[in-house]
Amino acid sequence: MTSNPLDSVPPQPASADQLTIQTPEQTEVDFAIAGIGSRFLAIAYDTLLQFLVGFIVGLVAIFGIGVSIGTLGAAGIWVVAIFILFYFLLYFGYFPFFEILWNGQTPGKRKEGIRVIKDSGRPLTPAETIGRNLLRIVDWMPFLYGVGMTTAFLNKRNKRLGDFVVGALVVRETSLNELKPIWQAVPESGPASSGLLGANLLTPEEYSLIDSFLNRRNSLNYDVRVRMAEEILRRVKPKLTLAPENMFSTEKILETLAYERRATGSYS
């Protein structure tokens, strides 16, 4: 099994608002740590969405059904149980649902341009995402994320308890103007023009490696950039459906893989 370069070297301390991971190729991958302010705005937005959904469902239940619990008799107990379960899932299922679906983002995090990742730079697994969000029960105490906010203030990386438990970190999405990410637009021409390359067969670790390289390539020396691109393609090439007569550059193939992976929503 091929190891992920991002996993082989531990995170290097940089500054209070930045996480730097150094790969074996001596390339540093930087992640800007999300501040408490942006995290607060994200949770406020998500909480507002939860409240609106709960409020609308409550109104529909009251005025749509048009009956009281008393008139339902024994069935009323089940109605109450269903509503309790619904509101439990609305609050505690909302965050893991979206973070698994959107690769570390909820609507609030997406709005604020932040994302949850592992300390190693990798995406969280579904189990880690669920475990992290279950700790919201503690972070919420005594009210309004009192424990979570206090914990975040007391550590340099603004982590709450759930982040410490699974080794997670909330980072800011790197500036689109700086990175010029290739997945924002469909390639005008490239190896995908004749069909998919098989990006859905890549593991999260392989995709993270490609993504990190594309984000950092403009700051690399030319020789290092070429060598890293070729090494990454060599690792994933057995899984791809490249035509024998393929004439596209190594970086063009990696760009197309990144676009294809995100466009098909198979990167979580």
Secondary structure, DSSP 8 states (H G I E B T S, - for coil): ----HHHHS-EEEEETTEEEEE-TTS-EEEEEB--HHHHHHHHHHHHHHHHHHHHHHHHIIIIIH---HHHHTTHHHHHHHHHHHHHHHHHHTHHHHHHHHTTS--HHHHHHTEEEEETTS----HHHHHHHHHTHHHHTTTTTTHHHHHHHHTSTT---HHHHHHTEEEEE---HHHH--GGGS--SSSGGGGS---GGGS-HHHHHHHHHHHHHGGGS-HHHHHHHHHHHHHHHGGGS---TT----HHHHHHHHHHHHHHTT---
